[in-house]
Amino acid sequence: MKPPPFEYHAPASLAEALDLLAQLGDEAKVLAGGQSLLPLLNLRLARPAHLIDINGLDSELGQLETWDGGLRIGALVRQRAAERAGLVRERTPLLAEALPQIGHPQIRNRGTIGGSLAHADPASELPAVAMALDAELVVRSAKGERVLTSDAFFVSFLTTAVQPDELLVETRWPGADAGTGTAYVEVSRRHGDFAMVGVAASLRLDPNGTVADARLAFTGAAPTPVRAHAAERGLRGQPASPASFAAAAEAAQEALDPGSDVHAPAAYRRHVAKVLTQRALAQASARAQGGAA
């Protein structure tokens, strides 16, 4: 199928792109990697009057660099580039582990970090990782800039807090503290498919093996990525043991409200989330202790 007619814009600078968004508002869609937008256009599920192609803004939005012990990643950084970057593996190993799970290499070659987050598909990997790491998302308009927490950024299904005149320009990812282990695990029908359920886990252990900090976030379990705060609180101060991981998985399962669809019923998703939580916590714990699980 072919997309509906639209007026095409290729701004030469970020300032020009923001001016266009200020003028056109919700009549426009922004084109970055196009891995989500183009199928929507071809299926006539999106019918913007204007398309703003920001691929010419790589010099302003395509940087991947260190930031406050972590990383600053421009919205146009390709997923495949981030996947291959040594800085990502060094500073944010949870992000590094999740990136290869996104689609196939051909998708990641074009798909962008910012585009995946802005699309806000509740079954995609990066929103859950952003929630687990408390990533910050920077949006800008012709009027100024806002820095949003990941919790505030994701509003509902395919919906974010980005306003029609705003553009997601960069993301900021905190680095992993010493004694921290992370893991990302998911279940999908085939490799490259959207996850039916996925879990992003981070554990920081004291020298005696006690959990000092815990992070758990889920994809495919609600209209937005879900952070399991009660399960995290229950883990803190507990030994990093199978028993404490099983209790956390039970608590996390209670916080989830997945839907049913042609791929899996809600009860199956909740069961898988419980199993994956224990698996992710065990892997994160082993890595925090220097293992290779």
Contacts in CASP RR format, 6 or more apart in sequence:
PFRMAT RR
TARGET T0000
AUTHOR 0000-0000-0000
METHOD contacts of the structure
MODEL  1
MKPPPFEYHAPASLAEALDLLAQLGDEAKVLAGGQSLLPLLNLRLARPAH
LIDINGLDSELGQLETWDGGLRIGALVRQRAAERAGLVRERTPLLAEALP
QIGHPQIRNRGTIGGSLAHADPASELPAVAMALDAELVVRSAKGERVLTS
DAFFVSFLTTAVQPDELLVETRWPGADAGTGTAYVEVSRRHGDFAMVGVA
ASLRLDPNGTVADARLAFTGAAPTPVRAHAAERGLRGQPASPASFAAAAE
AAQEALDPGSDVHAPAAYRRHVAKVLTQRALAQASARAQGGAA
1 42 0 8 1.000
1 43 0 8 1.000
1 44 0 8 1.000
2 42 0 8 1.000
3 38 0 8 1.000
3 41 0 8 1.000
3 42 0 8 1.000
3 44 0 8 1.000
4 41 0 8 1.000
4 44 0 8 1.000
4 47 0 8 1.000
6 48 0 8 1.000
6 49 0 8 1.000
6 50 0 8 1.000
6 51 0 8 1.000
7 49 0 8 1.000
7 50 0 8 1.000
7 51 0 8 1.000
8 50 0 8 1.000
8 51 0 8 1.000
8 53 0 8 1.000
9 20 0 8 1.000
9 28 0 8 1.000
9 50 0 8 1.000
9 51 0 8 1.000
9 52 0 8 1.000
9 53 0 8 1.000
10 53 0 8 1.000
10 55 0 8 1.000
10 56 0 8 1.000
11 17 0 8 1.000
11 19 0 8 1.000
11 20 0 8 1.000
11 52 0 8 1.000
11 53 0 8 1.000
11 54 0 8 1.000
11 56 0 8 1.000
11 57 0 8 1.000
12 56 0 8 1.000
13 57 0 8 1.000
13 60 0 8 1.000
14 57 0 8 1.000
14 60 0 8 1.000
14 61 0 8 1.000
14 140 0 8 1.000
14 167 0 8 1.000
14 169 0 8 1.000
15 142 0 8 1.000
17 30 0 8 1.000
17 52 0 8 1.000
17 54 0 8 1.000
17 57 0 8 1.000
17 167 0 8 1.000
18 140 0 8 1.000
18 141 0 8 1.000
18 142 0 8 1.000
18 165 0 8 1.000
18 167 0 8 1.000
19 142 0 8 1.000
20 28 0 8 1.000
20 50 0 8 1.000
20 52 0 8 1.000
21 28 0 8 1.000
21 30 0 8 1.000
21 52 0 8 1.000
21 141 0 8 1.000
21 142 0 8 1.000
21 164 0 8 1.000
21 165 0 8 1.000
21 166 0 8 1.000
21 167 0 8 1.000
22 141 0 8 1.000
22 142 0 8 1.000
22 143 0 8 1.000
22 165 0 8 1.000
24 49 0 8 1.000
24 50 0 8 1.000
24 52 0 8 1.000
25 164 0 8 1.000
25 165 0 8 1.000
26 164 0 8 1.000
27 48 0 8 1.000
27 49 0 8 1.000
27 50 0 8 1.000
28 48 0 8 1.000
28 49 0 8 1.000
28 50 0 8 1.000
28 51 0 8 1.000
28 52 0 8 1.000
28 164 0 8 1.000
29 37 0 8 1.000
29 46 0 8 1.000
29 48 0 8 1.000
29 50 0 8 1.000
29 51 0 8 1.000
29 52 0 8 1.000
30 52 0 8 1.000
30 54 0 8 1.000
30 118 0 8 1.000
30 167 0 8 1.000
31 37 0 8 1.000
31 51 0 8 1.000
31 52 0 8 1.000
31 53 0 8 1.000
31 54 0 8 1.000
31 55 0 8 1.000
32 54 0 8 1.000
32 55 0 8 1.000
32 75 0 8 1.000
32 76 0 8 1.000
32 111 0 8 1.000
32 112 0 8 1.000
32 114 0 8 1.000
32 115 0 8 1.000
33 55 0 8 1.000
33 78 0 8 1.000
33 110 0 8 1.000
33 111 0 8 1.000
33 112 0 8 1.000
33 115 0 8 1.000
34 110 0 8 1.000
34 111 0 8 1.000
35 107 0 8 1.000
35 110 0 8 1.000
35 111 0 8 1.000
36 115 0 8 1.000
36 116 0 8 1.000
36 119 0 8 1.000
36 121 0 8 1.000
37 46 0 8 1.000
37 119 0 8 1.000
40 46 0 8 1.000
41 47 0 8 1.000
41 48 0 8 1.000
54 61 0 8 1.000
54 76 0 8 1.000
54 167 0 8 1.000
55 76 0 8 1.000
57 76 0 8 1.000
58 76 0 8 1.000
61 74 0 8 1.000
61 75 0 8 1.000
61 76 0 8 1.000
61 169 0 8 1.000
61 170 0 8 1.000
62 74 0 8 1.000
62 75 0 8 1.000
62 76 0 8 1.000
62 77 0 8 1.000
63 72 0 8 1.000
63 73 0 8 1.000
63 74 0 8 1.000
63 77 0 8 1.000
63 170 0 8 1.000
64 71 0 8 1.000
64 72 0 8 1.000
64 73 0 8 1.000
64 74 0 8 1.000
64 77 0 8 1.000
64 81 0 8 1.000
64 82 0 8 1.000
64 85 0 8 1.000
64 87 0 8 1.000
64 88 0 8 1.000
65 71 0 8 1.000
65 72 0 8 1.000
65 87 0 8 1.000
66 72 0 8 1.000
66 87 0 8 1.000
66 91 0 8 1.000
67 172 0 8 1.000
67 173 0 8 1.000
68 172 0 8 1.000
68 174 0 8 1.000
69 91 0 8 1.000
69 174 0 8 1.000
69 175 0 8 1.000
70 91 0 8 1.000
70 92 0 8 1.000
70 172 0 8 1.000
70 173 0 8 1.000
70 174 0 8 1.000
70 175 0 8 1.000
71 87 0 8 1.000
71 88 0 8 1.000
71 91 0 8 1.000
71 92 0 8 1.000
71 95 0 8 1.000
71 172 0 8 1.000
71 173 0 8 1.000
71 175 0 8 1.000
72 170 0 8 1.000
72 171 0 8 1.000
72 172 0 8 1.000
72 173 0 8 1.000
73 82 0 8 1.000
73 113 0 8 1.000
73 114 0 8 1.000
73 170 0 8 1.000
73 171 0 8 1.000
73 172 0 8 1.000
73 173 0 8 1.000
74 113 0 8 1.000
74 114 0 8 1.000
74 169 0 8 1.000
74 170 0 8 1.000
74 171 0 8 1.000
75 112 0 8 1.000
75 113 0 8 1.000
75 114 0 8 1.000
75 115 0 8 1.000
75 118 0 8 1.000
75 167 0 8 1.000
75 168 0 8 1.000
75 169 0 8 1.000
75 170 0 8 1.000
75 171 0 8 1.000
76 112 0 8 1.000
76 114 0 8 1.000
77 112 0 8 1.000
77 113 0 8 1.000
77 114 0 8 1.000
78 108 0 8 1.000
78 109 0 8 1.000
78 110 0 8 1.000
78 111 0 8 1.000
78 112 0 8 1.000
78 113 0 8 1.000
79 99 0 8 1.000
79 102 0 8 1.000
79 107 0 8 1.000
79 108 0 8 1.000
79 109 0 8 1.000
79 111 0 8 1.000
79 112 0 8 1.000
79 113 0 8 1.000
79 116 0 8 1.000
80 105 0 8 1.000
80 108 0 8 1.000
80 109 0 8 1.000
80 111 0 8 1.000
82 88 0 8 1.000
82 95 0 8 1.000
82 99 0 8 1.000
82 113 0 8 1.000
83 96 0 8 1.000
83 99 0 8 1.000
83 100 0 8 1.000
83 108 0 8 1.000
88 95 0 8 1.000
88 96 0 8 1.000
88 99 0 8 1.000
89 96 0 8 1.000
91 173 0 8 1.000
91 175 0 8 1.000
91 176 0 8 1.000
92 133 0 8 1.000
92 173 0 8 1.000
92 174 0 8 1.000
92 175 0 8 1.000
92 176 0 8 1.000
93 176 0 8 1.000
93 181 0 8 1.000
93 182 0 8 1.000
93 287 0 8 1.000
94 129 0 8 1.000
94 132 0 8 1.000
94 133 0 8 1.000
94 176 0 8 1.000
94 182 0 8 1.000
94 183 0 8 1.000
94 184 0 8 1.000
94 200 0 8 1.000
94 201 0 8 1.000
94 202 0 8 1.000
95 126 0 8 1.000
95 129 0 8 1.000
95 133 0 8 1.000
95 173 0 8 1.000
97 182 0 8 1.000
97 183 0 8 1.000
97 184 0 8 1.000
98 125 0 8 1.000
98 126 0 8 1.000
98 128 0 8 1.000
98 129 0 8 1.000
98 184 0 8 1.000
98 200 0 8 1.000
99 108 0 8 1.000
99 125 0 8 1.000
100 108 0 8 1.000
101 125 0 8 1.000
101 184 0 8 1.000
101 186 0 8 1.000
101 192 0 8 1.000
101 195 0 8 1.000
102 108 0 8 1.000
102 116 0 8 1.000
102 124 0 8 1.000
102 125 0 8 1.000
102 126 0 8 1.000
102 192 0 8 1.000
103 192 0 8 1.000
103 193 0 8 1.000
104 192 0 8 1.000
107 192 0 8 1.000
113 126 0 8 1.000
113 171 0 8 1.000
114 168 0 8 1.000
114 171 0 8 1.000
115 168 0 8 1.000
116 124 0 8 1.000
116 125 0 8 1.000
116 126 0 8 1.000
116 127 0 8 1.000
117 126 0 8 1.000
117 127 0 8 1.000
117 130 0 8 1.000
117 137 0 8 1.000
117 153 0 8 1.000
117 160 0 8 1.000
117 168 0 8 1.000
117 171 0 8 1.000
118 160 0 8 1.000
118 162 0 8 1.000
118 168 0 8 1.000
119 158 0 8 1.000
120 127 0 8 1.000
120 154 0 8 1.000
120 155 0 8 1.000
120 157 0 8 1.000
120 158 0 8 1.000
120 159 0 8 1.000
120 160 0 8 1.000
120 224 0 8 1.000
121 127 0 8 1.000
121 158 0 8 1.000
121 194 0 8 1.000
122 157 0 8 1.000
122 158 0 8 1.000
122 219 0 8 1.000
122 220 0 8 1.000
122 221 0 8 1.000
122 222 0 8 1.000
122 223 0 8 1.000
122 224 0 8 1.000
122 225 0 8 1.000
123 194 0 8 1.000
123 195 0 8 1.000
123 196 0 8 1.000
123 219 0 8 1.000
123 220 0 8 1.000
124 194 0 8 1.000
124 195 0 8 1.000
124 219 0 8 1.000
125 184 0 8 1.000
125 186 0 8 1.000
125 195 0 8 1.000
125 198 0 8 1.000
125 200 0 8 1.000
125 219 0 8 1.000
127 150 0 8 1.000
127 154 0 8 1.000
127 219 0 8 1.000
127 224 0 8 1.000
127 225 0 8 1.000
128 198 0 8 1.000
128 199 0 8 1.000
128 200 0 8 1.000
128 217 0 8 1.000
128 218 0 8 1.000
128 219 0 8 1.000
128 225 0 8 1.000
128 226 0 8 1.000
129 135 0 8 1.000
129 184 0 8 1.000
129 200 0 8 1.000
129 217 0 8 1.000
130 137 0 8 1.000
130 150 0 8 1.000
130 153 0 8 1.000
130 171 0 8 1.000
130 173 0 8 1.000
130 225 0 8 1.000
131 150 0 8 1.000
131 151 0 8 1.000
131 154 0 8 1.000
131 200 0 8 1.000
131 217 0 8 1.000
131 225 0 8 1.000
131 226 0 8 1.000
131 227 0 8 1.000
132 200 0 8 1.000
132 201 0 8 1.000
132 202 0 8 1.000
132 215 0 8 1.000
132 216 0 8 1.000
132 217 0 8 1.000
132 227 0 8 1.000
133 150 0 8 1.000
133 173 0 8 1.000
133 174 0 8 1.000
133 175 0 8 1.000
133 200 0 8 1.000
133 202 0 8 1.000
133 215 0 8 1.000
134 149 0 8 1.000
134 150 0 8 1.000
134 151 0 8 1.000
134 174 0 8 1.000
134 215 0 8 1.000
135 150 0 8 1.000
135 171 0 8 1.000
135 172 0 8 1.000
135 173 0 8 1.000
135 174 0 8 1.000
136 147 0 8 1.000
136 148 0 8 1.000
136 149 0 8 1.000
136 150 0 8 1.000
136 171 0 8 1.000
136 172 0 8 1.000
137 147 0 8 1.000
137 148 0 8 1.000
137 149 0 8 1.000
137 150 0 8 1.000
137 153 0 8 1.000
137 168 0 8 1.000
137 170 0 8 1.000
137 171 0 8 1.000
137 172 0 8 1.000
138 145 0 8 1.000
138 146 0 8 1.000
138 147 0 8 1.000
138 148 0 8 1.000
138 168 0 8 1.000
138 169 0 8 1.000
138 170 0 8 1.000
138 171 0 8 1.000
138 172 0 8 1.000
139 145 0 8 1.000
139 146 0 8 1.000
139 148 0 8 1.000
139 161 0 8 1.000
139 162 0 8 1.000
139 163 0 8 1.000
139 166 0 8 1.000
139 167 0 8 1.000
139 168 0 8 1.000
139 169 0 8 1.000
140 146 0 8 1.000
140 166 0 8 1.000
140 167 0 8 1.000
140 169 0 8 1.000
141 163 0 8 1.000
141 165 0 8 1.000
141 166 0 8 1.000
141 167 0 8 1.000
142 165 0 8 1.000
143 165 0 8 1.000
145 169 0 8 1.000
146 166 0 8 1.000
147 172 0 8 1.000
148 161 0 8 1.000
150 225 0 8 1.000
151 227 0 8 1.000
152 161 0 8 1.000
153 160 0 8 1.000
153 161 0 8 1.000
153 162 0 8 1.000
154 160 0 8 1.000
154 161 0 8 1.000
154 224 0 8 1.000
154 225 0 8 1.000
155 161 0 8 1.000
155 224 0 8 1.000
156 223 0 8 1.000
156 224 0 8 1.000
157 223 0 8 1.000
157 224 0 8 1.000
160 168 0 8 1.000
162 168 0 8 1.000
176 182 0 8 1.000
176 202 0 8 1.000
177 204 0 8 1.000
177 213 0 8 1.000
179 204 0 8 1.000
179 205 0 8 1.000
179 288 0 8 1.000
180 202 0 8 1.000
180 203 0 8 1.000
180 204 0 8 1.000
180 205 0 8 1.000
180 213 0 8 1.000
180 288 0 8 1.000
181 202 0 8 1.000
181 203 0 8 1.000
181 204 0 8 1.000
181 205 0 8 1.000
181 284 0 8 1.000
181 285 0 8 1.000
181 287 0 8 1.000
181 288 0 8 1.000
182 200 0 8 1.000
182 201 0 8 1.000
182 202 0 8 1.000
182 203 0 8 1.000
182 284 0 8 1.000
182 287 0 8 1.000
183 199 0 8 1.000
183 200 0 8 1.000
183 201 0 8 1.000
183 279 0 8 1.000
183 280 0 8 1.000
183 281 0 8 1.000
183 283 0 8 1.000
183 284 0 8 1.000
183 287 0 8 1.000
184 198 0 8 1.000
184 199 0 8 1.000
184 200 0 8 1.000
184 201 0 8 1.000
184 280 0 8 1.000
185 198 0 8 1.000
185 199 0 8 1.000
185 201 0 8 1.000
185 276 0 8 1.000
185 279 0 8 1.000
185 280 0 8 1.000
185 283 0 8 1.000
186 195 0 8 1.000
186 196 0 8 1.000
186 197 0 8 1.000
186 198 0 8 1.000
186 199 0 8 1.000
186 219 0 8 1.000
186 276 0 8 1.000
187 195 0 8 1.000
187 196 0 8 1.000
187 197 0 8 1.000
187 198 0 8 1.000
187 272 0 8 1.000
187 276 0 8 1.000
188 194 0 8 1.000
188 195 0 8 1.000
188 196 0 8 1.000
189 196 0 8 1.000
189 263 0 8 1.000
194 220 0 8 1.000
195 219 0 8 1.000
195 220 0 8 1.000
196 220 0 8 1.000
196 263 0 8 1.000
196 264 0 8 1.000
196 268 0 8 1.000
196 269 0 8 1.000
196 272 0 8 1.000
197 218 0 8 1.000
197 219 0 8 1.000
197 220 0 8 1.000
197 221 0 8 1.000
197 258 0 8 1.000
197 269 0 8 1.000
197 272 0 8 1.000
197 273 0 8 1.000
197 276 0 8 1.000
198 218 0 8 1.000
198 219 0 8 1.000
198 220 0 8 1.000
198 221 0 8 1.000
198 273 0 8 1.000
198 276 0 8 1.000
199 216 0 8 1.000
199 217 0 8 1.000
199 218 0 8 1.000
199 219 0 8 1.000
199 273 0 8 1.000
199 276 0 8 1.000
199 277 0 8 1.000
199 279 0 8 1.000
199 280 0 8 1.000
200 215 0 8 1.000
200 216 0 8 1.000
200 217 0 8 1.000
200 218 0 8 1.000
200 219 0 8 1.000
200 280 0 8 1.000
201 214 0 8 1.000
201 215 0 8 1.000
201 216 0 8 1.000
201 277 0 8 1.000
201 280 0 8 1.000
201 281 0 8 1.000
201 283 0 8 1.000
201 284 0 8 1.000
202 213 0 8 1.000
202 214 0 8 1.000
202 215 0 8 1.000
202 284 0 8 1.000
203 211 0 8 1.000
203 213 0 8 1.000
203 214 0 8 1.000
203 215 0 8 1.000
203 235 0 8 1.000
203 240 0 8 1.000
203 281 0 8 1.000
203 284 0 8 1.000
203 285 0 8 1.000
203 288 0 8 1.000
204 211 0 8 1.000
204 212 0 8 1.000
204 213 0 8 1.000
204 214 0 8 1.000
204 288 0 8 1.000
205 211 0 8 1.000
205 212 0 8 1.000
205 240 0 8 1.000
205 285 0 8 1.000
205 288 0 8 1.000
205 289 0 8 1.000
206 212 0 8 1.000
209 239 0 8 1.000
209 240 0 8 1.000
209 289 0 8 1.000
210 237 0 8 1.000
210 238 0 8 1.000
210 239 0 8 1.000
210 240 0 8 1.000
211 235 0 8 1.000
211 236 0 8 1.000
211 237 0 8 1.000
211 238 0 8 1.000
211 239 0 8 1.000
211 240 0 8 1.000
211 244 0 8 1.000
212 236 0 8 1.000
212 237 0 8 1.000
213 236 0 8 1.000
214 231 0 8 1.000
214 232 0 8 1.000
214 234 0 8 1.000
214 235 0 8 1.000
214 236 0 8 1.000
214 248 0 8 1.000
214 281 0 8 1.000
215 227 0 8 1.000
215 232 0 8 1.000
216 227 0 8 1.000
216 228 0 8 1.000
216 231 0 8 1.000
216 232 0 8 1.000
216 248 0 8 1.000
216 252 0 8 1.000
216 277 0 8 1.000
216 280 0 8 1.000
216 281 0 8 1.000
217 225 0 8 1.000
217 226 0 8 1.000
217 227 0 8 1.000
217 228 0 8 1.000
218 225 0 8 1.000
218 226 0 8 1.000
218 228 0 8 1.000
218 252 0 8 1.000
218 256 0 8 1.000
218 273 0 8 1.000
219 225 0 8 1.000
220 258 0 8 1.000
220 269 0 8 1.000
221 256 0 8 1.000
221 257 0 8 1.000
221 258 0 8 1.000
221 269 0 8 1.000
221 270 0 8 1.000
221 273 0 8 1.000
222 256 0 8 1.000
222 257 0 8 1.000
222 258 0 8 1.000
226 255 0 8 1.000
226 256 0 8 1.000
228 248 0 8 1.000
228 251 0 8 1.000
228 252 0 8 1.000
228 255 0 8 1.000
228 256 0 8 1.000
228 277 0 8 1.000
229 255 0 8 1.000
230 251 0 8 1.000
230 252 0 8 1.000
230 254 0 8 1.000
230 255 0 8 1.000
231 248 0 8 1.000
231 249 0 8 1.000
231 251 0 8 1.000
231 252 0 8 1.000
231 255 0 8 1.000
231 277 0 8 1.000
232 248 0 8 1.000
234 244 0 8 1.000
234 247 0 8 1.000
234 248 0 8 1.000
234 251 0 8 1.000
235 244 0 8 1.000
235 245 0 8 1.000
235 248 0 8 1.000
235 281 0 8 1.000
238 244 0 8 1.000
238 247 0 8 1.000
240 281 0 8 1.000
240 285 0 8 1.000
240 288 0 8 1.000
240 289 0 8 1.000
242 278 0 8 1.000
242 282 0 8 1.000
245 277 0 8 1.000
245 278 0 8 1.000
245 281 0 8 1.000
245 282 0 8 1.000
245 285 0 8 1.000
246 278 0 8 1.000
248 277 0 8 1.000
248 278 0 8 1.000
248 281 0 8 1.000
249 273 0 8 1.000
249 274 0 8 1.000
249 275 0 8 1.000
249 277 0 8 1.000
249 278 0 8 1.000
249 281 0 8 1.000
250 274 0 8 1.000
252 273 0 8 1.000
252 274 0 8 1.000
252 277 0 8 1.000
253 270 0 8 1.000
253 271 0 8 1.000
253 273 0 8 1.000
253 274 0 8 1.000
253 277 0 8 1.000
256 269 0 8 1.000
256 270 0 8 1.000
256 273 0 8 1.000
257 266 0 8 1.000
258 266 0 8 1.000
258 269 0 8 1.000
258 270 0 8 1.000
258 273 0 8 1.000
259 266 0 8 1.000
259 269 0 8 1.000
260 266 0 8 1.000
264 272 0 8 1.000
282 293 0 8 1.000
283 293 0 8 1.000
286 292 0 8 1.000
286 293 0 8 1.000
287 293 0 8 1.000
END
